[in-house]
Amino acid sequence: QVQLAESGGGLVQAGGSLRLSCTASGFTFSDHAMGWFRQAPGKERDFVAAISRSGGSTYYRSSAKGRFTISRDNARNTVYLQIDSLKPEDTAVYYCAAASVTKTLYTRLDSYPYWGQGTQVTVSS
């Protein structure tokens, strides 16, 4: 059974940092690219970042470049999202997802058949 469990969210002041973690089980983690998405209240779920199976390639939404860093540890079946200089507009539920092995468009939601339950990030001004 595929499981993705996010952690590391919370309430933080603007300018602070968080590191989100997502631990996977039930599938061969290193066979799948991984992504992070977020969904703010009343808005659609949006792509934030993705990382290739080996970790050698990373992809970011344009507004995330510079403040967000995605990484992975295949030995620990874990993918991370480091968020620095947090802004109130970063407030959202953050989801990790495992991409289909046949998909390469990592910015698209439909490339990801497996999703975690999400972790709430709230940034106060």
The first five atom37 places (N, CA, C, CB, O) and aatype in JSON, in Angstrom:
{
  "aatype": [5, 19, 5, 10, 0, 6, 15, 7, 7, 7, 10, 19, 5, 0, 7, 7, 15, 10, 1, 10, 15, 4, 16, 0, 15, 7, 13, 16, 13, 15, 3, 8, 0, 12, 7, 17, 13, 1, 5, 0, 14, 7, 11, 6, 1, 3, 13, 19, 0, 0, 9, 15, 1, 15, 7, 7, 15, 16, 18, 18, 1, 15, 15, 0, 11, 7, 1, 13, 16, 9, 15, 1, 3, 2, 0, 1, 2, 16, 19, 18, 10, 5, 9, 3, 15, 10, 11, 14, 6, 3, 16, 0, 19, 18, 18, 4, 0, 0, 0, 15, 19, 16, 11, 16, 10, 18, 16, 1, 10, 3, 15, 18, 14, 18, 17, 7, 5, 7, 16, 5, 19, 16, 19, 15, 15],
  "atom_mask": [
    [1, 1, 1, 1, 1],
    [1, 1, 1, 1, 1],
    [1, 1, 1, 1, 1],
    [1, 1, 1, 1, 1],
    [1, 1, 1, 1, 1],
    [1, 1, 1, 1, 1],
    [1, 1, 1, 1, 1],
    [1, 1, 1, 0, 1],
    [1, 1, 1, 0, 1],
    [1, 1, 1, 0, 1],
    [1, 1, 1, 1, 1],
    [1, 1, 1, 1, 1],
    [1, 1, 1, 1, 1],
    [1, 1, 1, 1, 1],
    [1, 1, 1, 0, 1],
    [1, 1, 1, 0, 1],
    [1, 1, 1, 1, 1],
    [1, 1, 1, 1, 1],
    [1, 1, 1, 1, 1],
    [1, 1, 1, 1, 1],
    [1, 1, 1, 1, 1],
    [1, 1, 1, 1, 1],
    [1, 1, 1, 1, 1],
    [1, 1, 1, 1, 1],
    [1, 1, 1, 1, 1],
    [1, 1, 1, 0, 1],
    [1, 1, 1, 1, 1],
    [1, 1, 1, 1, 1],
    [1, 1, 1, 1, 1],
    [1, 1, 1, 1, 1],
    [1, 1, 1, 1, 1],
    [1, 1, 1, 1, 1],
    [1, 1, 1, 1, 1],
    [1, 1, 1, 1, 1],
    [1, 1, 1, 0, 1],
    [1, 1, 1, 1, 1],
    [1, 1, 1, 1, 1],
    [1, 1, 1, 1, 1],
    [1, 1, 1, 1, 1],
    [1, 1, 1, 1, 1],
    [1, 1, 1, 1, 1],
    [1, 1, 1, 0, 1],
    [1, 1, 1, 1, 1],
    [1, 1, 1, 1, 1],
    [1, 1, 1, 1, 1],
    [1, 1, 1, 1, 1],
    [1, 1, 1, 1, 1],
    [1, 1, 1, 1, 1],
    [1, 1, 1, 1, 1],
    [1, 1, 1, 1, 1],
    [1, 1, 1, 1, 1],
    [1, 1, 1, 1, 1],
    [1, 1, 1, 1, 1],
    [1, 1, 1, 1, 1],
    [1, 1, 1, 0, 1],
    [1, 1, 1, 0, 1],
    [1, 1, 1, 1, 1],
    [1, 1, 1, 1, 1],
    [1, 1, 1, 1, 1],
    [1, 1, 1, 1, 1],
    [1, 1, 1, 1, 1],
    [1, 1, 1, 1, 1],
    [1, 1, 1, 1, 1],
    [1, 1, 1, 1, 1],
    [1, 1, 1, 1, 1],
    [1, 1, 1, 0, 1],
    [1, 1, 1, 1, 1],
    [1, 1, 1, 1, 1],
    [1, 1, 1, 1, 1],
    [1, 1, 1, 1, 1],
    [1, 1, 1, 1, 1],
    [1, 1, 1, 1, 1],
    [1, 1, 1, 1, 1],
    [1, 1, 1, 1, 1],
    [1, 1, 1, 1, 1],
    [1, 1, 1, 1, 1],
    [1, 1, 1, 1, 1],
    [1, 1, 1, 1, 1],
    [1, 1, 1, 1, 1],
    [1, 1, 1, 1, 1],
    [1, 1, 1, 1, 1],
    [1, 1, 1, 1, 1],
    [1, 1, 1, 1, 1],
    [1, 1, 1, 1, 1],
    [1, 1, 1, 1, 1],
    [1, 1, 1, 1, 1],
    [1, 1, 1, 1, 1],
    [1, 1, 1, 1, 1],
    [1, 1, 1, 1, 1],
    [1, 1, 1, 1, 1],
    [1, 1, 1, 1, 1],
    [1, 1, 1, 1, 1],
    [1, 1, 1, 1, 1],
    [1, 1, 1, 1, 1],
    [1, 1, 1, 1, 1],
    [1, 1, 1, 1, 1],
    [1, 1, 1, 1, 1],
    [1, 1, 1, 1, 1],
    [1, 1, 1, 1, 1],
    [1, 1, 1, 1, 1],
    [1, 1, 1, 1, 1],
    [1, 1, 1, 1, 1],
    [1, 1, 1, 1, 1],
    [1, 1, 1, 1, 1],
    [1, 1, 1, 1, 1],
    [1, 1, 1, 1, 1],
    [1, 1, 1, 1, 1],
    [1, 1, 1, 1, 1],
    [1, 1, 1, 1, 1],
    [1, 1, 1, 1, 1],
    [1, 1, 1, 1, 1],
    [1, 1, 1, 1, 1],
    [1, 1, 1, 1, 1],
    [1, 1, 1, 1, 1],
    [1, 1, 1, 1, 1],
    [1, 1, 1, 0, 1],
    [1, 1, 1, 1, 1],
    [1, 1, 1, 0, 1],
    [1, 1, 1, 1, 1],
    [1, 1, 1, 1, 1],
    [1, 1, 1, 1, 1],
    [1, 1, 1, 1, 1],
    [1, 1, 1, 1, 1],
    [1, 1, 1, 1, 1],
    [1, 1, 1, 1, 1]
  ],
  "atom_positions": [
    [[0.85, -1.19, 0.0], [0.0, 0.0, 0.0], [0.89, 1.25, 0.0], [-0.96, 0.0, 1.23], [1.73, 1.43, 0.87]],
    [[0.67, 2.08, -0.99], [1.45, 3.3, -1.11], [1.04, 4.29, -0.03], [1.28, 3.93, -2.51], [-0.14, 4.57, 0.16]],
    [[2.02, 4.81, 0.67], [1.75, 5.84, 1.68], [2.79, 6.94, 1.58], [1.73, 5.24, 3.11], [3.98, 6.69, 1.41]],
    [[2.3, 8.16, 1.68], [3.16, 9.34, 1.72], [2.74, 10.15, 2.94], [3.06, 10.19, 0.39], [1.57, 10.52, 3.07]],
    [[3.69, 10.41, 3.81], [3.37, 11.09, 5.07], [4.2, 12.36, 5.19], [3.6, 10.16, 6.28], [5.42, 12.3, 5.35]],
    [[3.52, 13.5, 5.11], [4.2, 14.79, 5.25], [4.3, 15.18, 6.72], [3.46, 15.88, 4.45], [3.47, 14.79, 7.55]],
    [[5.32, 15.95, 7.02], [5.5, 16.51, 8.36], [6.32, 17.78, 8.24], [6.18, 15.49, 9.32], [6.91, 18.07, 7.2]],
    [[6.35, 18.53, 9.33], [7.19, 19.72, 9.38], [6.46, 21.04, 9.21], [0.0, 0.0, 0.0], [7.07, 22.1, 9.34]],
    [[5.17, 20.98, 8.93], [4.42, 22.23, 8.83], [4.2, 22.85, 10.19], [0.0, 0.0, 0.0], [4.54, 22.27, 11.22]],
    [[3.62, 24.04, 10.18], [3.34, 24.72, 11.43], [3.1, 26.19, 11.22], [0.0, 0.0, 0.0], [2.95, 26.68, 10.1]],
    [[3.06, 26.9, 12.35], [2.87, 28.34, 12.34], [4.23, 29.01, 12.49], [1.9, 28.79, 13.48], [4.98, 28.7, 13.41]],
    [[4.54, 29.92, 11.59], [5.84, 30.58, 11.61], [5.66, 32.04, 11.23], [6.83, 29.87, 10.65], [4.75, 32.39, 10.48]],
    [[6.52, 32.88, 11.76], [6.45, 34.3, 11.41], [7.07, 34.56, 10.04], [7.16, 35.14, 12.47], [7.95, 33.82, 9.59]],
    [[6.6, 35.58, 9.41], [7.18, 35.98, 8.13], [8.68, 36.18, 8.28], [6.5, 37.27, 7.59], [9.16, 36.73, 9.27]],
    [[9.41, 35.7, 7.28], [10.86, 35.77, 7.32], [11.51, 34.52, 7.86], [0.0, 0.0, 0.0], [12.72, 34.33, 7.7]],
    [[10.74, 33.66, 8.48], [11.26, 32.42, 9.03], [11.44, 31.34, 7.98], [0.0, 0.0, 0.0], [11.23, 31.56, 6.79]],
    [[11.82, 30.17, 8.46], [12.07, 29.03, 7.57], [11.39, 27.78, 8.1], [13.57, 28.79, 7.4], [11.15, 27.64, 9.3]],
    [[11.1, 26.89, 7.2], [10.58, 25.57, 7.54], [11.2, 24.55, 6.62], [9.03, 25.54, 7.44], [11.55, 24.84, 5.48]],
    [[11.34, 23.33, 7.14], [11.7, 22.21, 6.28], [10.61, 21.16, 6.38], [13.1, 21.62, 6.66], [10.4, 20.57, 7.44]],
    [[9.94, 20.94, 5.28], [8.93, 19.92, 5.2], [9.57, 18.6, 4.79], [7.82, 20.32, 4.21], [10.51, 18.56, 3.99]],
    [[9.04, 17.53, 5.35], [9.52, 16.19, 5.0], [8.36, 15.34, 4.52], [10.21, 15.52, 6.21], [7.21, 15.56, 4.92]],
    [[8.65, 14.4, 3.68], [7.65, 13.45, 3.2], [8.32, 12.1, 3.12], [7.05, 13.89, 1.8], [9.24, 11.89, 2.33]],
    [[7.84, 11.18, 3.94], [8.39, 9.83, 3.97], [7.45, 8.88, 3.25], [8.63, 9.36, 5.42], [6.24, 8.87, 3.49]],
    [[8.03, 8.1, 2.36], [7.25, 7.22, 1.51], [7.4, 5.76, 1.92], [7.67, 7.39, 0.07], [8.43, 5.36, 2.46]],
    [[6.37, 4.99, 1.65], [6.41, 3.54, 1.87], [5.47, 2.87, 0.91], [6.05, 3.19, 3.33], [4.55, 3.49, 0.37]],
    [[5.69, 1.58, 0.7], [4.78, 0.81, -0.13], [5.12, 0.79, -1.6], [0.0, 0.0, 0.0], [4.39, 0.19, -2.39]],
    [[6.22, 1.43, -1.99], [6.66, 1.39, -3.38], [8.16, 1.66, -3.42], [5.88, 2.43, -4.26], [8.75, 2.06, -2.41]],
    [[8.77, 1.45, -4.56], [10.21, 1.68, -4.71], [10.44, 3.17, -4.93], [10.8, 0.84, -5.88], [10.29, 3.68, -6.04]],
    [[10.8, 3.83, -3.87], [10.89, 5.29, -3.86], [11.8, 5.82, -4.96], [11.39, 5.78, -2.5], [11.48, 6.8, -5.63]],
    [[12.93, 5.17, -5.15], [13.93, 5.68, -6.1], [13.49, 5.53, -7.56], [15.24, 4.97, -5.89], [14.17, 6.02, -8.46]],
    [[12.38, 4.85, -7.81], [11.86, 4.69, -9.17], [10.97, 5.87, -9.59], [11.07, 3.39, -9.28], [10.55, 5.95, -10.74]],
    [[10.69, 6.77, -8.64], [9.7, 7.81, -8.91], [10.26, 9.21, -8.68], [8.48, 7.6, -8.04], [10.89, 9.49, -7.66]],
    [[10.0, 10.07, -9.65], [10.2, 11.49, -9.36], [9.19, 11.9, -8.29], [10.04, 12.36, -10.66], [8.13, 11.29, -8.15]],
    [[9.53, 12.92, -7.55], [8.67, 13.39, -6.46], [8.38, 14.88, -6.62], [9.33, 13.1, -5.09], [9.21, 15.64, -7.13]],
    [[7.22, 15.27, -6.17], [6.83, 16.67, -6.27], [6.21, 17.2, -5.01], [0.0, 0.0, 0.0], [5.7, 16.45, -4.17]],
    [[6.25, 18.51, -4.88], [5.53, 19.23, -3.83], [4.55, 20.19, -4.49], [6.52, 20.01, -2.89], [4.88, 20.87, -5.46]],
    [[3.36, 20.2, -3.95], [2.31, 21.11, -4.39], [1.76, 21.83, -3.17], [1.19, 20.36, -5.16], [2.01, 21.42, -2.04]],
    [[1.01, 22.89, -3.4], [0.36, 23.56, -2.28], [-1.0, 24.05, -2.7], [1.22, 24.71, -1.76], [-1.27, 24.33, -3.87]],
    [[-1.86, 24.17, -1.69], [-3.22, 24.64, -1.95], [-3.62, 25.61, -0.86], [-4.22, 23.46, -2.02], [-3.74, 25.24, 0.31]],
    [[-3.82, 26.85, -1.26], [-4.28, 27.88, -0.34], [-5.8, 27.83, -0.26], [-3.79, 29.28, -0.78], [-6.44, 27.31, -1.17]],
    [[-6.38, 28.36, 0.81], [-7.85, 28.34, 0.94], [-8.54, 28.98, -0.25], [-8.27, 29.05, 2.21], [-8.22, 30.1, -0.64]],
    [[-9.48, 28.26, -0.81], [-10.26, 28.78, -1.93], [-9.55, 28.8, -3.26], [0.0, 0.0, 0.0], [-10.07, 29.34, -4.24]],
    [[-8.35, 28.2, -3.31], [-7.59, 28.22, -4.56], [-7.29, 26.8, -5.02], [-6.3, 29.01, -4.39], [-7.48, 25.83, -4.28]],
    [[-6.83, 26.69, -6.26], [-6.48, 25.4, -6.8], [-5.13, 24.92, -6.24], [-6.43, 25.47, -8.33], [-4.33, 25.7, -5.73]],
    [[-4.92, 23.64, -6.35], [-3.65, 23.07, -5.95], [-2.6, 23.39, -7.03], [-3.77, 21.53, -5.72], [-2.81, 23.1, -8.21]],
    [[-1.5, 23.97, -6.62], [-0.49, 24.44, -7.55], [0.85, 23.73, -7.35], [-0.31, 25.94, -7.41], [1.22, 23.35, -6.24]],
    [[1.54, 23.57, -8.44], [2.88, 22.99, -8.42], [3.85, 23.94, -7.72], [3.37, 22.7, -9.85], [3.81, 25.15, -7.92]],
    [[4.73, 23.36, -6.88], [5.78, 24.14, -6.23], [7.16, 23.71, -6.72], [5.68, 24.0, -4.7], [7.95, 24.53, -7.18]],
    [[7.44, 22.41, -6.63], [8.78, 21.92, -6.98], [8.72, 20.43, -7.24], [9.8, 22.24, -5.86], [7.81, 19.73, -6.77]],
    [[9.69, 19.94, -8.0], [9.8, 18.51, -8.27], [11.27, 18.14, -8.37], [9.04, 18.13, -9.56], [12.14, 18.98, -8.61]],
    [[11.52, 16.85, -8.18], [12.89, 16.37, -8.22], [12.9, 15.01, -8.92], [13.5, 16.27, -6.79], [12.0, 14.19, -8.73]],
    [[13.92, 14.79, -9.72], [14.01, 13.56, -10.48], [14.32, 12.37, -9.57], [15.09, 13.68, -11.56], [14.58, 12.54, -8.38]],
    [[14.27, 11.19, -10.14], [14.45, 9.98, -9.35], [15.78, 9.93, -8.61], [14.32, 8.77, -10.23], [15.85, 9.5, -7.46]],
    [[16.81, 10.36, -9.27], [18.14, 10.33, -8.65], [18.42, 11.56, -7.8], [19.2, 10.21, -9.72], [19.35, 11.57, -6.99]],
    [[17.62, 12.59, -8.0], [17.88, 13.87, -7.34], [18.76, 14.79, -8.15], [0.0, 0.0, 0.0], [19.09, 15.89, -7.71]],
    [[19.16, 14.34, -9.33], [20.08, 15.13, -10.12], [19.46, 16.32, -10.82], [0.0, 0.0, 0.0], [20.15, 17.26, -11.21]],
    [[18.13, 16.29, -10.97], [17.43, 17.4, -11.62], [16.3, 17.89, -10.73], [16.88, 16.98, -13.01], [15.59, 17.09, -10.12]],
    [[16.16, 19.19, -10.66], [15.09, 19.79, -9.88], [14.33, 20.8, -10.74], [15.65, 20.48, -8.61], [14.86, 21.35, -11.7]],
    [[13.09, 21.01, -10.38], [12.2, 21.88, -11.15], [11.4, 22.72, -10.14], [11.24, 21.04, -12.08], [10.96, 22.21, -9.11]],
    [[11.23, 23.99, -10.46], [10.51, 24.9, -9.57], [9.54, 25.76, -10.36], [11.48, 25.78, -8.79], [9.79, 26.09, -11.52]],
    [[8.43, 26.12, -9.7], [7.62, 27.17, -10.3], [8.45, 28.43, -10.25], [6.23, 27.35, -9.55], [9.32, 28.57, -9.38]],
    [[8.21, 29.31, -11.14], [9.08, 30.49, -11.27], [9.12, 31.3, -9.98], [8.62, 31.37, -12.43], [10.17, 31.82, -9.61]],
    [[7.99, 31.42, -9.31], [7.94, 32.24, -8.09], [8.62, 31.56, -6.9], [6.51, 32.56, -7.73], [8.85, 32.19, -5.87]],
    [[8.93, 30.27, -7.04], [9.54, 29.53, -5.94], [11.06, 29.54, -6.01], [9.04, 28.11, -5.93], [11.73, 29.23, -5.02]],
    [[11.6, 29.89, -7.13], [13.06, 29.86, -7.28], [13.71, 30.84, -6.32], [13.46, 30.2, -8.74], [13.32, 32.01, -6.22]],
    [[14.71, 30.35, -5.61], [15.45, 31.19, -4.7], [15.06, 31.02, -3.25], [0.0, 0.0, 0.0], [15.9, 31.19, -2.36]],
    [[13.8, 30.7, -2.97], [13.35, 30.53, -1.58], [13.0, 29.09, -1.23], [12.15, 31.41, -1.33], [12.99, 28.71, -0.06]],
    [[12.73, 28.29, -2.25], [12.34, 26.91, -2.04], [13.46, 26.0, -2.56], [10.99, 26.59, -2.76], [14.04, 26.25, -3.62]],
    [[13.75, 24.96, -1.79], [14.74, 23.98, -2.22], [14.2, 22.59, -1.98], [16.08, 24.18, -1.47], [13.88, 22.22, -0.85]],
    [[14.12, 21.82, -3.04], [13.66, 20.44, -2.93], [14.89, 19.54, -2.95], [12.67, 20.08, -4.08], [15.85, 19.79, -3.68]],
    [[14.84, 18.48, -2.15], [15.92, 17.49, -2.12], [15.31, 16.15, -1.74], [17.05, 17.91, -1.12], [14.16, 16.06, -1.33]],
    [[16.11, 15.12, -1.88], [15.62, 13.79, -1.53], [16.76, 12.94, -1.0], [14.97, 13.1, -2.74], [17.93, 13.16, -1.31]],
    [[16.38, 11.97, -0.19], [17.33, 10.99, 0.34], [16.72, 9.63, 0.04], [17.59, 11.19, 1.9], [15.83, 9.16, 0.75]],
    [[17.21, 8.99, -1.01], [16.62, 7.71, -1.42], [16.88, 6.61, -0.4], [17.19, 7.29, -2.78], [16.11, 5.65, -0.32]],
    [[17.93, 6.73, 0.37], [18.19, 5.73, 1.41], [17.16, 5.8, 2.53], [19.6, 5.91, 1.98], [16.9, 4.81, 3.21]],
    [[16.59, 6.97, 2.73], [15.58, 7.18, 3.77], [14.16, 7.28, 3.23], [15.9, 8.44, 4.54], [13.22, 7.51, 3.98]],
    [[14.01, 7.1, 1.9], [12.69, 7.18, 1.26], [11.99, 8.5, 1.61], [11.81, 5.99, 1.7], [10.79, 8.52, 1.88]],
    [[12.74, 9.56, 1.6], [12.21, 10.84, 2.05], [12.56, 11.95, 1.06], [12.76, 11.19, 3.44], [13.67, 12.0, 0.52]],
    [[11.6, 12.82, 0.85], [11.8, 14.02, 0.05], [11.54, 15.21, 0.96], [10.86, 14.04, -1.22], [10.68, 15.17, 1.84]],
    [[12.3, 16.28, 0.73], [12.25, 17.45, 1.58], [11.9, 18.7, 0.76], [13.58, 17.65, 2.31], [12.16, 18.77, -0.44]],
    [[11.31, 19.67, 1.44], [11.12, 20.99, 0.85], [11.54, 22.02, 1.89], [9.64, 21.21, 0.38], [10.87, 22.2, 2.91]],
    [[12.64, 22.67, 1.62], [13.11, 23.76, 2.48], [12.51, 25.06, 1.98], [14.67, 23.83, 2.5], [12.63, 25.39, 0.8]],
    [[11.88, 25.8, 2.86], [11.28, 27.08, 2.49], [11.9, 28.16, 3.36], [9.73, 27.05, 2.64], [11.78, 28.13, 4.58]],
    [[12.53, 29.1, 2.75], [13.18, 30.21, 3.46], [12.44, 31.52, 3.19], [14.65, 30.33, 3.04], [11.66, 31.63, 2.24]],
    [[12.7, 32.5, 4.04], [12.1, 33.84, 3.89], [10.59, 33.72, 3.66], [12.76, 34.6, 2.72], [10.05, 34.28, 2.71]],
    [[9.94, 32.99, 4.53], [8.51, 32.73, 4.37], [7.71, 34.03, 4.34], [8.01, 31.83, 5.48], [8.01, 34.99, 5.05]],
    [[6.68, 34.01, 3.51], [5.78, 35.15, 3.35], [4.36, 34.72, 3.69], [5.85, 35.71, 1.91], [4.03, 33.54, 3.55]],
    [[3.52, 35.64, 4.12], [2.13, 35.25, 4.4], [1.45, 34.56, 3.23], [1.32, 36.48, 4.79], [0.6, 33.69, 3.43]],
    [[1.8, 34.93, 2.01], [1.18, 34.3, 0.84], [1.64, 32.86, 0.63], [1.48, 35.11, -0.4], [1.12, 32.17, -0.25]],
    [[2.62, 32.39, 1.42], [3.0, 30.98, 1.36], [2.06, 30.12, 2.19], [4.43, 30.81, 1.85], [2.17, 28.89, 2.16]],
    [[1.16, 30.73, 2.93], [0.21, 29.98, 3.74], [-0.64, 29.07, 2.85], [-0.7, 30.93, 4.54], [-1.29, 29.52, 1.92]],
    [[-0.6, 27.77, 3.18], [-1.29, 26.78, 2.36], [-1.1, 25.41, 3.0], [-0.76, 26.78, 0.88], [-0.3, 25.24, 3.92]],
    [[-1.85, 24.46, 2.5], [-1.56, 23.06, 2.79], [-0.58, 22.58, 1.74], [-2.87, 22.18, 2.81], [-0.82, 22.75, 0.54]],
    [[0.51, 21.99, 2.18], [1.54, 21.5, 1.29], [1.44, 19.98, 1.17], [2.95, 21.92, 1.79], [1.37, 19.26, 2.16]],
    [[1.43, 19.53, -0.06], [1.29, 18.11, -0.36], [2.52, 17.59, -1.08], [0.04, 17.85, -1.2], [3.06, 18.26, -1.95]],
    [[2.95, 16.4, -0.71], [3.95, 15.73, -1.54], [3.24, 14.67, -2.38], [5.08, 15.08, -0.66], [2.16, 14.19, -2.03]],
    [[3.86, 14.34, -3.48], [3.27, 13.4, -4.42], [4.37, 12.63, -5.15], [2.37, 14.13, -5.42], [5.47, 13.14, -5.37]],
    [[4.04, 11.4, -5.51], [4.95, 10.56, -6.29], [4.46, 10.49, -7.71], [5.08, 9.14, -5.67], [3.29, 10.18, -7.97]],
    [[5.36, 10.78, -8.65], [4.98, 10.8, -10.05], [4.89, 9.4, -10.62], [5.98, 11.63, -10.85], [5.56, 8.47, -10.17]],
    [[4.06, 9.27, -11.62], [4.01, 8.03, -12.39], [5.35, 7.82, -13.08], [2.85, 8.06, -13.42], [5.98, 8.77, -13.54]],
    [[5.79, 6.57, -13.17], [7.08, 6.29, -13.8], [7.06, 6.59, -15.29], [7.46, 4.83, -13.57], [8.12, 6.7, -15.91]],
    [[5.87, 6.73, -15.89], [5.76, 7.0, -17.31], [5.61, 8.48, -17.63], [4.6, 6.25, -17.88], [5.6, 8.85, -18.8]],
    [[5.51, 9.32, -16.62], [5.27, 10.74, -16.83], [6.56, 11.54, -16.65], [4.2, 11.25, -15.88], [7.41, 11.22, -15.82]],
    [[6.68, 12.59, -17.45], [7.85, 13.46, -17.34], [7.48, 14.92, -17.17], [8.72, 13.29, -18.54], [8.35, 15.76, -16.97]],
    [[6.17, 15.23, -17.26], [5.75, 16.62, -17.08], [5.46, 16.82, -15.6], [4.48, 16.96, -17.97], [4.31, 16.72, -15.16]],
    [[6.48, 17.11, -14.85], [6.38, 17.09, -13.4], [5.63, 18.28, -12.82], [7.74, 17.05, -12.81], [5.34, 18.3, -11.62]],
    [[5.3, 19.26, -13.63], [4.53, 20.39, -13.13], [3.03, 20.11, -13.12], [4.81, 21.61, -13.96], [2.26, 20.88, -12.55]],
    [[2.63, 19.03, -13.75], [1.2, 18.74, -13.91], [0.7, 17.83, -12.79], [0.93, 18.09, -15.27], [1.34, 16.85, -12.43]],
    [[-0.46, 18.18, -12.24], [-1.06, 17.37, -11.19], [-1.34, 15.95, -11.68], [-2.36, 18.02, -10.69], [-1.19, 14.99, -10.92]],
    [[-1.74, 15.8, -12.91], [-2.13, 14.49, -13.4], [-0.93, 13.58, -13.69], [-2.97, 14.63, -14.65], [-1.1, 12.45, -14.14]],
    [[0.27, 14.07, -13.44], [1.45, 13.21, -13.52], [1.68, 12.44, -12.23], [2.68, 14.05, -13.85], [2.58, 11.6, -12.15]],
    [[0.86, 12.73, -11.22], [1.08, 12.2, -9.88], [-0.11, 11.36, -9.42], [1.35, 13.34, -8.88], [-1.15, 11.91, -9.06]],
    [[0.02, 10.05, -9.43], [-1.08, 9.21, -8.96], [-1.12, 9.03, -7.45], [-1.0, 7.87, -9.61], [-2.14, 8.59, -6.9]],
    [[-0.04, 9.35, -6.77], [0.04, 9.1, -5.33], [0.27, 10.4, -4.58], [1.18, 8.1, -5.01], [1.14, 11.19, -4.92]],
    [[-0.55, 10.61, -3.55], [-0.53, 11.86, -2.8], [-0.54, 11.61, -1.3], [-1.72, 12.74, -3.18], [-1.11, 10.63, -0.82]],
    [[0.12, 12.5, -0.57], [0.01, 12.5, 0.86], [-1.22, 13.28, 1.31], [0.0, 0.0, 0.0], [-1.98, 13.81, 0.5]],
    [[-1.39, 13.32, 2.63], [-2.56, 14.0, 3.21], [-2.34, 15.5, 3.38], [-2.9, 13.38, 4.56], [-3.29, 16.25, 3.59]],
    [[-1.11, 15.93, 3.3], [-0.82, 17.36, 3.39], [-0.4, 17.79, 4.78], [0.0, 0.0, 0.0], [-0.73, 17.15, 5.78]],
    [[0.35, 18.88, 4.82], [0.75, 19.48, 6.09], [0.51, 20.98, 5.98], [2.24, 19.17, 6.43], [0.86, 21.61, 4.98]],
    [[-0.08, 21.55, 7.01], [-0.46, 22.96, 6.99], [0.74, 23.85, 7.32], [-1.59, 23.23, 7.99], [1.46, 23.62, 8.29]],
    [[0.94, 24.84, 6.49], [1.93, 25.89, 6.74], [1.19, 27.21, 6.86], [3.03, 25.95, 5.6], [0.48, 27.62, 5.94]],
    [[1.35, 27.87, 7.99], [0.71, 29.16, 8.21], [1.79, 30.18, 8.55], [-0.35, 29.07, 9.35], [2.58, 29.99, 9.48]],
    [[1.81, 31.25, 7.79], [2.82, 32.29, 7.98], [2.13, 33.56, 8.46], [3.61, 32.55, 6.65], [1.26, 34.1, 7.78]],
    [[2.51, 34.01, 9.62], [1.91, 35.22, 10.17], [2.76, 36.44, 9.81], [1.76, 35.11, 11.71], [3.99, 36.37, 9.71]],
    [[2.07, 37.55, 9.63], [2.78, 38.78, 9.24], [3.24, 39.56, 10.45], [1.88, 39.65, 8.37], [3.85, 40.62, 10.3]]
  ]
}
